[in-house]
């Protein structure tokens, strides 16, 4: 029975324990009194009042100040609660319990600015002092960019309930990359030659297709070094690293050099400035300074030539490359293996001759013989014989006049006006068909003669070989050897002439005459296109003249 009672009581105890409901603890009643609440309210209002005066509503720090004020309001309440809780514990009146001054801190989200506010001591508690404040600040991790004047003022003047900025970090200042001050445009033309689109647009080659000439020692660009970066730090002393500036790329190409301090890129040669990729290069030219009294009689140069000054009657110059004349041509003879550009006028005397394997470019062409392997460009061509063997003649820039001369082109002739109201004689010829046909016929006859001579030599060699002369010594054997050498010579000559004929056939095929185009054409103009002739007897406008079925068509 005792055992039964024991287990029965145990079960009852278990049931009771299952019905126990654990209640949440009641929140502790606020220990702050009405007077304490008023005290908190007064401190908070004073803090906000000082903040409005010290920082202003438009301050860039207003968000930080607002956040700090909210935190200070909570801290002020705890400051007073702490005083009253201690008073209750000690059985004292809260109005008499001393509480020391309390330093509070706030750091901006980017850690670049730190603020402090000191709550005043209560009931005779300890005042703030600089040493204690500095130690509190250090414990909060604020160690760099400290405003010592503000800290000293806080400790000495007892600036309670005021938010003060006590530390400011320094933003990193990125460096700047080095820079180039370029004395010349990068849009440099790489060649003297103009293309068809440029010519048909009436482009003035002196301005829009300018070749930049340069002399030895001229400055191409100045190189500015990079500006040093300045690292920064935040209020915790953490380093903020700035981006370093990079040196400028120095566009040093052929025939250029840097000064010793690396600040200037200069030309090492007289010549033409050009771009080689991203680099400035100087294409070397021989330079003649007319002002220095240089002799201009029968001057011959390998490569290209740049002349400063005018070419006078009786002077002559030749170069295997291009020739640029920064002046006028008043006479003499100019021969170039490339292009001739005269940045002035050609107003020659009798016998003035200008010949270029490629192009001839000038402003006015007057009283001269001009022969170009390719195109001729001028504003005015008058009283001259101008021949473009495998190209066109363009007189489209400026006034665009052709009159009083003989102009021949392998392809086309373009001008604004051909002739004038005076009725002067103007001869314009397209194509070299007749001349090329004659050259082809002459070459064909030469080839036939060579073949006949070679065949005769072959027969003689075969006859002498059959007679056994090749195995003998004496006069006949020497004659036999001469015939063998002669046959080899005929073979070489035949091969060269056949190549010459092939090249001529290509020229005939490619360089077929196209048309003569002009805005106005005046009476006195004689037209010849591949042997077909026409004389203009009345003024024509918007002309396009070409040959069709052995007839000249003007539209």
C-alpha positions as CSV (number, residue, x, y, z in Angstrom):
1,X,0.0,0.0,0.0
2,X,2.9,2.4,0.8
3,X,4.4,1.6,-2.6
4,X,1.1,2.3,-4.4
5,X,0.8,5.7,-2.6
6,X,4.3,6.5,-3.5
7,X,3.8,6.0,-7.2
8,X,0.4,7.7,-7.1
9,X,1.8,10.9,-5.5
10,X,4.6,10.9,-8.1
11,X,2.1,10.8,-10.9
12,X,0.1,13.7,-9.4
13,X,3.3,15.7,-9.2
14,X,4.1,15.0,-12.8
15,X,0.6,16.2,-13.9
16,X,1.0,19.3,-11.9
17,X,4.3,20.1,-13.6
18,X,2.8,19.6,-17.0
19,X,0.3,22.4,-16.3
20,X,2.8,25.0,-15.2
21,X,2.8,28.0,-17.6
22,X,6.0,30.0,-17.7
23,X,5.2,33.7,-17.6
24,X,7.4,36.3,-19.3
25,X,9.0,38.6,-16.8
26,X,7.3,41.9,-16.3
27,X,9.2,44.8,-17.8
28,X,11.0,46.7,-15.1
29,X,9.3,49.9,-14.2
30,X,11.0,53.0,-15.4
31,X,13.1,54.4,-12.7
32,X,13.3,57.9,-14.2
33,X,11.1,60.5,-12.5
34,X,9.1,63.3,-14.0
35,X,11.9,65.7,-13.1
36,X,14.4,63.4,-14.8
37,X,12.3,63.4,-18.0
38,X,12.3,67.2,-17.9
39,X,16.0,67.1,-17.5
40,X,16.5,64.9,-20.5
41,X,14.2,67.0,-22.5
42,X,16.1,70.2,-21.7
43,X,19.4,68.6,-22.5
44,X,18.1,67.3,-25.9
45,X,16.6,70.7,-26.8
46,X,19.9,72.5,-25.9
47,X,21.9,70.1,-28.0
48,X,19.6,70.6,-31.0
49,X,19.6,74.4,-30.5
50,X,23.4,74.5,-30.5
51,X,23.6,72.2,-33.5
52,X,21.3,74.5,-35.6
53,X,23.5,77.4,-34.8
54,X,26.8,75.6,-35.2
55,X,26.1,73.7,-38.4
56,X,23.0,75.3,-40.0
57,X,20.2,73.5,-42.0
58,X,22.1,73.6,-45.3
59,X,25.2,72.0,-43.9
60,X,26.6,69.0,-45.7
61,X,26.9,67.3,-42.3
62,X,23.2,67.7,-41.4
63,X,22.6,63.9,-41.8
64,X,25.5,63.1,-39.4
65,X,24.3,65.6,-36.9
66,X,20.7,64.3,-37.0
67,X,21.9,60.8,-36.4
68,X,24.1,61.8,-33.6
69,X,21.3,63.9,-31.9
70,X,19.1,60.8,-31.8
71,X,21.9,58.8,-30.2
72,X,22.5,61.6,-27.7
73,X,18.9,61.7,-26.7
74,X,19.0,58.0,-25.8
75,X,22.3,58.5,-24.0
76,X,21.0,61.5,-22.1
77,X,18.1,59.4,-20.9
78,X,20.4,56.6,-19.8
79,X,22.7,59.2,-18.1
80,X,19.8,60.4,-15.9
81,X,18.4,56.9,-15.4
82,X,21.8,55.8,-14.1
83,X,21.8,58.6,-11.6
84,X,18.3,57.8,-10.4
85,X,18.9,54.1,-10.3
86,X,22.0,54.5,-8.1
87,X,20.1,56.9,-5.9
88,X,17.3,54.3,-5.3
89,X,19.8,51.6,-4.6
90,X,21.7,53.7,-2.1
91,X,18.5,55.1,-0.6
92,X,19.4,58.7,-1.5
93,X,17.6,61.4,-3.4
94,X,18.5,61.5,-7.1
95,X,18.8,65.3,-6.9
96,X,21.8,65.0,-4.6
97,X,23.7,62.0,-6.2
98,X,26.7,63.2,-8.1
99,X,27.3,61.9,-11.7
100,X,30.5,62.6,-13.7
101,X,30.5,64.3,-17.1
102,X,30.1,61.8,-20.0
103,X,31.9,62.0,-23.4
104,X,30.0,60.6,-26.4
105,X,31.3,60.1,-29.9
106,X,29.9,59.6,-33.4
107,X,31.8,58.7,-36.6
108,X,30.3,59.3,-40.0
109,X,29.4,56.3,-42.2
110,X,32.5,56.9,-44.4
111,X,34.7,57.1,-41.3
112,X,36.0,60.5,-42.5
113,X,34.5,62.7,-39.8
114,X,34.3,62.3,-36.0
115,X,32.0,64.3,-33.6
116,X,31.9,64.5,-29.9
117,X,29.4,65.8,-27.4
118,X,29.9,65.9,-23.6
119,X,26.9,65.5,-21.2
120,X,27.4,67.7,-18.2
121,X,28.2,66.4,-14.7
122,X,25.2,66.2,-12.3
123,X,25.1,67.2,-8.7
124,X,28.8,68.1,-8.4
125,X,30.2,65.2,-10.5
126,X,33.6,65.4,-12.1
127,X,34.1,68.0,-14.9
128,X,35.5,66.9,-18.2
129,X,39.2,67.3,-18.7
130,X,41.4,67.1,-21.8
131,X,43.4,64.1,-20.8
132,X,40.3,62.1,-19.9
133,X,38.6,63.1,-23.1
134,X,41.6,62.2,-25.3
135,X,41.7,58.8,-23.6
136,X,38.0,58.2,-24.2
137,X,38.4,59.2,-27.8
138,X,41.3,56.8,-28.3
139,X,39.3,54.0,-26.8
140,X,36.6,54.7,-29.5
141,X,39.2,54.3,-32.2
142,X,39.5,57.9,-33.2
143,X,43.2,58.6,-33.6
144,X,43.9,60.6,-36.8
145,X,43.1,64.0,-38.2
146,X,42.2,65.3,-34.7
147,X,41.4,68.9,-34.2
148,X,43.4,69.7,-31.2
149,X,42.1,73.2,-30.9
150,X,38.6,71.9,-30.6
151,X,39.7,69.3,-28.1
152,X,41.5,71.9,-26.0
153,X,38.5,74.2,-26.1
154,X,36.2,71.4,-25.1
155,X,38.4,70.6,-22.1
156,X,39.1,74.2,-21.0
157,X,35.8,75.9,-21.8
158,X,33.5,73.1,-20.8
159,X,31.4,73.2,-24.0
160,X,28.8,70.8,-22.7
161,X,25.7,69.8,-24.8
162,X,27.4,71.0,-28.0
163,X,28.2,68.8,-30.9
164,X,31.8,69.5,-32.0
165,X,33.7,68.1,-35.0
166,X,36.8,66.8,-33.4
167,X,38.5,64.9,-36.2
168,X,38.6,65.0,-40.0
169,X,40.1,62.5,-42.3
170,X,41.8,63.4,-45.6
171,X,40.4,62.2,-48.9
172,X,43.0,60.7,-51.2
173,X,43.9,62.9,-54.2
174,X,44.4,60.8,-57.3
175,X,47.4,61.6,-59.4
176,X,47.0,62.9,-63.0
177,X,48.4,61.2,-66.0
178,X,51.2,62.9,-67.8
179,X,50.1,65.0,-70.8
180,X,51.4,65.9,-74.3
181,X,51.3,69.4,-75.6
182,X,51.6,68.7,-79.3
183,X,52.8,71.5,-81.6
184,X,51.5,69.7,-84.8
185,X,48.2,68.2,-85.7
186,X,48.1,64.4,-85.9
187,X,46.0,64.6,-89.0
188,X,49.1,64.8,-91.1
189,X,49.0,63.8,-94.7
190,X,51.3,60.9,-95.3
191,X,52.0,61.5,-99.0
192,X,52.0,64.4,-101.4
193,X,49.7,62.7,-103.9
194,X,46.0,63.7,-104.1
195,X,43.4,61.1,-104.9
196,X,40.6,61.5,-107.5
197,X,38.0,62.3,-104.9
198,X,40.1,65.1,-103.4
199,X,40.9,66.5,-106.9
200,X,37.2,66.4,-108.0
201,X,36.2,68.3,-104.9
202,X,38.4,71.2,-105.9
203,X,40.6,70.8,-102.8
204,X,43.3,73.3,-102.3
205,X,46.3,71.1,-101.6
206,X,48.1,73.9,-99.8
207,X,45.5,74.0,-97.0
208,X,43.5,70.8,-96.8
209,X,46.2,68.5,-98.0
210,X,49.1,70.3,-96.4
211,X,52.4,68.4,-95.9
212,X,54.0,69.5,-92.7
213,X,57.6,70.4,-93.3
214,X,59.9,70.6,-90.3
215,X,63.5,71.5,-89.6
216,X,66.1,70.0,-87.4
217,X,65.7,71.1,-83.8
218,X,62.0,72.1,-84.2
219,X,59.9,71.1,-81.2
220,X,57.3,68.4,-82.0
221,X,55.7,68.2,-78.6
222,X,56.2,69.0,-74.9
223,X,55.9,66.2,-72.4
224,X,54.3,67.1,-69.0
225,X,55.1,64.7,-66.2
226,X,52.3,63.0,-64.2
227,X,51.0,64.8,-61.1
228,X,51.9,62.9,-57.9
229,X,49.1,61.2,-56.0
230,X,48.4,62.2,-52.4
231,X,47.3,59.3,-50.1
232,X,44.6,60.0,-47.5
233,X,43.4,58.5,-44.2
234,X,40.2,58.2,-42.2
235,X,39.7,59.2,-38.5
236,X,40.8,55.7,-37.4
237,X,44.2,56.2,-39.1
238,X,43.5,53.7,-41.9
239,X,45.4,54.7,-45.0
240,X,43.4,55.5,-48.1
241,X,45.5,55.0,-51.2
242,X,45.2,57.2,-54.2
243,X,45.5,56.2,-57.8
244,X,48.9,56.9,-59.2
245,X,49.3,59.0,-62.4
246,X,50.9,57.3,-65.4
247,X,53.6,58.9,-67.5
248,X,52.4,60.1,-70.9
249,X,53.2,57.9,-73.9
250,X,56.0,59.6,-75.8
251,X,55.3,59.4,-79.5
252,X,58.9,59.1,-80.6
253,X,59.4,57.8,-84.1
254,X,62.2,57.8,-86.6
255,X,64.5,60.8,-86.8
256,X,63.2,62.3,-83.5
257,X,64.8,62.5,-80.0
258,X,64.0,63.5,-76.4
259,X,65.7,66.2,-74.5
260,X,67.9,65.1,-71.5
261,X,65.1,65.8,-69.0
262,X,62.5,64.0,-71.2
263,X,60.3,67.1,-71.5
264,X,60.7,67.9,-75.2
265,X,60.5,65.8,-78.4
266,X,62.5,67.4,-81.2
267,X,63.2,66.7,-84.9
268,X,66.6,65.3,-85.6
269,X,66.4,66.0,-89.3
270,X,65.1,68.4,-92.0
271,X,62.1,66.9,-93.8
272,X,58.4,66.1,-93.6
273,X,56.6,65.3,-90.4
274,X,54.4,62.3,-90.6
275,X,52.6,59.8,-88.4
276,X,54.0,56.2,-88.1
277,X,51.1,54.6,-86.2
278,X,50.8,56.7,-83.0
279,X,54.4,58.1,-83.3
280,X,55.7,61.3,-84.9
281,X,58.4,60.5,-87.5
282,X,60.4,62.7,-89.8
283,X,61.0,61.6,-93.3
284,X,64.4,63.0,-94.2
285,X,64.6,65.4,-97.1
286,X,67.5,67.3,-98.4
287,X,66.9,71.0,-97.7
288,X,68.1,73.9,-99.9
289,X,67.8,77.4,-98.4
290,X,67.8,79.9,-101.2
291,X,68.5,82.8,-98.8
292,X,71.8,81.2,-97.8
293,X,73.1,81.7,-101.4
294,X,73.2,78.0,-102.3
295,X,74.1,77.3,-105.9
296,X,71.1,76.0,-107.9
297,X,72.8,75.0,-111.1
298,X,72.5,71.4,-112.1
299,X,71.8,70.2,-108.5
300,X,71.1,66.4,-108.4
301,X,70.0,64.6,-105.2
302,X,69.3,61.0,-104.2
303,X,66.0,61.0,-102.3
304,X,63.5,63.9,-101.8
305,X,64.2,67.6,-101.8
306,X,62.7,70.6,-99.9
307,X,63.5,74.0,-101.3
308,X,62.9,77.2,-99.4
309,X,62.8,80.1,-101.8
310,X,62.1,80.7,-105.5
311,X,63.6,78.9,-108.5
312,X,64.9,81.4,-111.0
313,X,65.5,81.2,-114.8
314,X,68.7,79.4,-115.6
315,X,68.6,77.2,-112.4
316,X,68.0,73.5,-112.5
317,X,67.4,70.8,-109.8
318,X,66.7,67.1,-109.9
319,X,65.9,64.5,-107.3
320,X,65.1,60.8,-107.4
321,X,62.2,61.4,-104.9
322,X,59.7,64.2,-104.4
323,X,60.5,67.9,-104.7
324,X,58.6,70.5,-102.6
325,X,59.2,74.2,-103.4
326,X,58.0,76.7,-100.8
327,X,58.1,79.5,-103.2
328,X,57.6,80.3,-106.9
329,X,59.2,79.0,-110.1
330,X,60.2,81.8,-112.4
331,X,62.2,79.6,-114.8
332,X,64.7,76.8,-114.9
333,X,64.3,73.1,-115.0
334,X,62.9,70.7,-112.3
335,X,63.0,66.9,-112.6
336,X,61.6,64.5,-110.0
337,X,61.3,60.8,-109.7
338,X,58.3,61.3,-107.5
339,X,55.9,64.3,-107.2
340,X,56.6,68.0,-107.6
341,X,54.6,70.4,-105.4
342,X,55.1,74.1,-105.9
343,X,53.3,75.9,-103.0
344,X,53.4,79.1,-105.1
345,X,53.1,79.7,-108.8
346,X,54.9,78.5,-111.9
347,X,55.3,81.6,-114.1
348,X,58.2,80.6,-116.2
349,X,60.4,82.1,-118.9
350,X,61.0,80.5,-122.3
351,X,62.4,77.0,-121.8
352,X,61.0,76.4,-118.3
353,X,60.5,72.7,-117.8
354,X,58.8,70.7,-115.0
355,X,58.8,66.9,-115.2
356,X,57.7,64.4,-112.6
357,X,57.3,60.7,-112.7
358,X,54.2,61.0,-110.5
359,X,52.1,64.2,-109.9
360,X,52.6,68.0,-110.5
361,X,50.8,70.4,-108.2
362,X,50.9,74.2,-108.3
363,X,48.6,77.2,-108.2
364,X,49.2,78.9,-111.5
365,X,51.0,77.2,-114.4
366,X,52.1,79.7,-117.0
367,X,54.7,79.7,-119.8
368,X,56.2,76.2,-119.2
369,X,56.4,72.6,-120.3
370,X,54.9,70.4,-117.6
371,X,55.0,66.6,-118.0
372,X,53.7,64.3,-115.3
373,X,53.5,60.5,-115.4
374,X,50.3,60.7,-113.4
375,X,48.0,63.7,-112.6
376,X,48.4,67.5,-112.9
377,X,46.6,69.8,-110.4
378,X,46.5,73.6,-110.8
379,X,44.1,76.5,-110.4
380,X,45.0,78.1,-113.8
381,X,46.9,76.6,-116.7
382,X,47.7,79.1,-119.4
383,X,50.1,79.5,-122.3
384,X,51.7,76.2,-121.3
385,X,52.0,72.6,-122.6
386,X,50.7,70.4,-119.9
387,X,50.9,66.6,-120.4
388,X,49.6,63.9,-118.0
389,X,50.7,60.7,-119.6
390,X,48.7,58.2,-117.6
391,X,46.5,60.3,-115.5
392,X,44.2,63.3,-115.6
393,X,44.5,67.1,-115.6
394,X,42.4,68.9,-112.9
395,X,41.8,72.7,-112.9
396,X,38.9,72.8,-110.4
397,X,40.2,74.6,-107.4
398,X,39.8,78.4,-107.3
399,X,39.1,79.9,-110.7
400,X,39.7,76.6,-112.5
401,X,40.8,77.9,-115.9
402,X,42.5,76.3,-118.9
403,X,43.2,78.7,-121.8
404,X,45.7,79.7,-124.4
405,X,47.7,76.5,-124.2
406,X,48.0,72.8,-125.1
407,X,46.7,70.3,-122.5
408,X,46.9,66.6,-123.0
409,X,45.8,63.8,-120.6
410,X,45.8,60.0,-120.8
411,X,42.5,59.8,-119.1
412,X,40.4,62.9,-118.4
413,X,40.5,66.7,-118.3
414,X,38.4,68.6,-115.7
415,X,38.0,72.3,-115.5
416,X,35.5,75.0,-114.7
417,X,36.3,77.0,-117.8
418,X,38.2,76.1,-121.0
419,X,39.0,79.1,-123.1
420,X,37.7,82.7,-122.6
421,X,35.8,85.4,-124.3
422,X,38.8,86.6,-126.2
423,X,38.7,83.6,-128.5
424,X,42.2,82.4,-127.7
425,X,43.3,79.1,-129.1
426,X,43.0,76.2,-126.6
427,X,44.0,72.7,-127.5
428,X,42.8,69.8,-125.4
429,X,43.7,66.3,-126.2
430,X,42.6,63.0,-124.6
431,X,44.4,59.7,-124.9
432,X,47.6,58.5,-126.3
433,X,46.0,55.8,-128.5
434,X,47.7,56.9,-131.7
435,X,51.1,57.2,-130.1
436,X,50.8,54.0,-128.2
437,X,49.6,52.2,-131.3
438,X,52.7,53.4,-133.1
439,X,54.9,52.2,-130.3
440,X,53.2,48.8,-130.4
441,X,53.7,48.5,-134.1
442,X,57.4,49.5,-133.8
443,X,57.9,46.9,-131.0
444,X,56.2,44.3,-133.1
445,X,58.5,45.0,-136.0
446,X,61.5,44.8,-133.7
447,X,60.4,41.4,-132.4
448,X,60.0,40.1,-135.9
449,X,63.5,41.2,-136.8
450,X,65.0,39.6,-133.6
451,X,63.2,36.4,-134.3
452,X,64.5,36.3,-137.9
453,X,68.0,36.9,-136.8
454,X,67.8,34.4,-134.0
455,X,66.5,31.8,-136.4
456,X,69.3,32.5,-138.9
457,X,71.9,32.1,-136.1
458,X,70.3,28.8,-135.1
459,X,70.4,27.4,-138.6
460,X,74.1,28.4,-139.0
461,X,75.0,26.8,-135.6
462,X,73.2,23.6,-136.7
463,X,75.0,23.5,-140.1
464,X,78.4,24.0,-138.5
465,X,77.7,21.5,-135.8
466,X,76.8,18.9,-138.4
467,X,80.0,19.6,-140.2
468,X,82.0,18.8,-137.1
469,X,83.2,22.3,-136.5
470,X,82.2,22.1,-132.8
471,X,84.9,19.5,-132.3
472,X,87.7,21.4,-134.1
473,X,90.0,24.3,-133.2
474,X,90.7,27.2,-135.5
475,X,88.9,30.1,-137.2
476,X,85.7,28.2,-137.9
477,X,85.5,27.1,-134.3
478,X,85.8,30.7,-133.1
479,X,83.0,31.7,-135.6
480,X,80.9,28.9,-134.2
481,X,81.4,30.2,-130.6
482,X,80.5,33.7,-131.7
483,X,77.2,32.4,-133.3
484,X,76.3,30.7,-130.0
485,X,76.9,33.9,-128.1
486,X,74.9,35.9,-130.6
487,X,72.0,33.4,-130.3
488,X,72.0,33.9,-126.5
489,X,72.0,37.6,-127.0
490,X,69.0,37.3,-129.3
491,X,67.2,35.2,-126.7
492,X,67.8,37.8,-124.0
493,X,66.7,40.7,-126.2
494,X,63.6,38.9,-127.4
495,X,62.6,38.2,-123.7
496,X,63.0,41.9,-122.8
497,X,61.2,43.2,-125.8
498,X,58.3,40.8,-125.2
499,X,58.0,42.1,-121.6
500,X,58.1,45.6,-123.0
501,X,55.3,44.8,-125.4
502,X,53.2,43.2,-122.6
503,X,53.6,46.3,-120.4
504,X,52.6,48.5,-123.3
505,X,49.5,46.4,-124.0
506,X,48.5,46.9,-120.3
507,X,48.9,50.6,-120.7
508,X,46.8,50.6,-123.8
509,X,44.1,48.6,-122.0
510,X,44.1,50.6,-118.8
511,X,44.6,54.1,-120.1
512,X,41.7,54.5,-122.4
513,X,40.5,58.1,-122.6
514,X,37.4,58.9,-120.7
515,X,36.0,62.5,-121.0
516,X,36.5,66.2,-120.9
517,X,34.3,67.9,-118.3
518,X,33.8,71.6,-117.7
519,X,31.2,74.1,-116.8
520,X,31.9,76.4,-119.7
521,X,33.8,75.9,-123.0
522,X,34.5,78.8,-125.4
523,X,35.0,79.0,-129.1
524,X,38.6,78.6,-130.2
525,X,38.9,75.3,-128.4
526,X,40.2,72.4,-130.4
527,X,39.4,68.9,-129.1
528,X,41.2,65.7,-130.0
529,X,40.2,62.3,-128.5
530,X,42.2,59.3,-129.7
531,X,42.6,60.9,-133.2
532,X,39.0,62.2,-133.5
533,X,38.8,65.9,-133.7
534,X,36.3,68.6,-133.1
535,X,36.4,72.4,-133.1
536,X,34.1,74.4,-130.8
537,X,32.5,77.3,-132.6
538,X,30.0,78.5,-130.0
539,X,30.0,78.7,-126.3
540,X,29.0,75.5,-124.6
541,X,27.8,74.9,-121.0
542,X,27.9,71.9,-118.7
543,X,30.0,70.0,-121.1
544,X,30.9,66.3,-121.1
545,X,32.9,65.4,-124.2
546,X,33.9,61.9,-125.1
547,X,34.5,59.7,-128.1
548,X,32.1,57.1,-129.3
549,X,32.4,55.0,-132.5
550,X,35.2,57.2,-133.8
551,X,33.1,60.3,-133.2
552,X,33.3,63.0,-130.6
553,X,30.1,63.4,-128.6
554,X,29.4,66.6,-126.7
555,X,26.6,66.5,-124.1
